[in-house]
């Protein structure tokens, strides 16, 4: 295919291997264009309802821990605190897939004006483009529906999101598998892996991450500050000035900490703060689950306690290997910090990690100075 031949030099080694060895590029393009139908097939075959219920339980437990943190932090004034609690409680959750994705009649209605001919590739792609454009223009001047199932109907994606304008978090079915999540695993593994991600996204609703013009190369899109949106997704600065001043003072510690890891600033401030808050919330949520249920058994063949396995599971999620050139590029342009620092930073800031692994005071993973925002 000409398109693949022209883009081949710009693909990573992994992309070249996948595209050339296992995936027909025509199939890749069509899958991307009809993601609702593909998503429906995916969840029917590979995803189970029990996993959806288990993930939702985790979200509620981790959100409860964030609420407890909001109620106890000493740098937030009472007025801002109450609005923050209200926003956290109002945050909507989209787990795995919308139920409508399993309704054939709704899918057929959505695609009723789309014509696809397996023998006419170019015409089919053009029809898909016109179909998508017509759908987008058809929504103009229509009432905004922030919970529309079509918007959240792409489950075959390995990612997670926080939406400021919806005040919602989304965890597609694609990320609720593999090393991130499995409903048959011990809870300490799930809370360490996907729990970390859940807490990260919840915390984004309260950060001040903003990609200014000078830093747009580090962003896939322009991020507006989560804290500047209220519980309904309206652009309203609901933080009192005195609280914002104290918050910024707290964040300077994080900026300095991650700045010392490399010669360049590592990751955006909001992402690093979300990592620190998210891991803390996930750990506390796991301990709360144990208190209400039972202490879990250790994994056979591994001489680690359940609490230690929580941290190992969290770290395993971001295990990666970079060449020096790739690492430098990631540090300069990446929105998130490289995996090593996404583990080292939050773990070294949490007393619970040091206690569970008996790290000596003053060691690399138990420094005298620790950063804490949430």
Secondary structure, 3 states (H helix, E strand, C coil): CHHHHHHHHHCCHHHHHHHHHCCCHHHHHHHHHCHHHHHHHHHHHHCCHHHHHHHHHHHHHHHHHHHHHHHHCCCCCHHHHHHHHHHHHHCEEEEECCHHHHCHHHHHHHCCCCCCCCCCHHHHHHHHHHHHHHHHHHCCCCCCCCCCCCCCCCCCCCCEEEECCCCEEEEEHHHCCCCCCCCCCCHHHHHHHHHHHHHHHHHHCCCCCCCCHHHHHHCCCCCCCHHHECCCCCECCCCCHHHHHHHHHHHHHHHHHHHCCCCCCCCCHHHHHHHHHHHHHHHHHHHHHHHHCCCCCCCCCCCCCHHHHHHHHHHHHCCCCCCHHHHHHHHHHCCCCCHHHHHHHHHHHCHHHHHHHCCCCCECCECCCCCCCC
